[in-house]
Amino acid sequence: MNTDSLAGMEDLARMMLDRELAALRSVSTRVSVIEKRIAELDAEKSRAMAAASGGGVSNQLGRWLAWQRRRRIALGRDLAGLMADLEQQRAAATRAFGRAQALEGLGRLQEAEDRQAAQRRVNEGR
């Protein structure tokens, strides 16, 4: 394999790694947004329950709690799906990183072989 094609493959592998890392950041950001929404719902529920602790639960609070429970379940489902996506994206990024590292190693090996061959040619000319 010549040095130019190997360098091209290295560049392509780095671009693929960059793409996978960007996708990983995107999924990670979406996970954080859902986790934040869930935390906000939990905090709202705690405040509502503390405010209602002095008296009975009104119909309005009961409806809100039912909505809050349904919303939290939906967010939990969304979060579970995103966590699966996150694991898949981590695996893809890991593979891309491995390819980039392997091609870098091959590039270094090729450069070393090229230097040795050049040195042999110099030594043969003496």
C-alpha positions, 0 to 999 in steps of 0.5 A: 500500500502506498503512503498516499493511499494510506494517508487518504485512508487516515484522513477518511478515518479521522473524518468518520471519527469526528462524525461519530463523536458529533453524533455521540455528543448530540445523543448525549445532549438529548439524554441530558435534556430528558433527564432535566425534564424528569428532574423538573417534573419530580421537583414540581411534584414534590412542591405540589405534595408539600403544598397540599400536605396540610389538606386533602388532595383536590380534584385539580391536584389529582388531575395534575398528578395523573398528568404528571405521572403519564408525562414522567412515564412517557419521558422515561420511555424516551430516555430508555430509547435514547440510552439505547441509542447512546450505547450504540453511538458509543460503540460506533465511536469506539469502532471509528476510534479503533480504525483511526488508531490502526491506520495511524499505526500503519502510517507510522510503520509505513514511514519507518519502512520507507526511511529504512529503504531510503537508508539501505539505498544510501548505504548501497551507493557507498 
